[in-house]
């Protein structure tokens, strides 16, 4: 997307804020480029609908939920803890002794 505040092409607003010396300024109209077909199109976020999540030319979904490191860590930790719990609850573990 092209950042409306400085006309620099960026991946996302968070990436912009990490690299630029100013905060990303949202605007109702944004210029985008499809990563699949490389064609440019505009979106009006004031009248955004479900069909606007897809490229005008190749129908590739370009609008997806962001994935931050925090959310990734949460999912990975949850999987590790679930696996550890399954391992701990196996009956052959030495701390499970008959009374």
Secondary structure by P-SEA (a helix, b strand, c coil): ccccccccccccaaaaaaccccccccccbbbbbbccccccccccccccccccccccccccccccccccaaaaaaaaaaaaaaaaaaaaacccccccccc
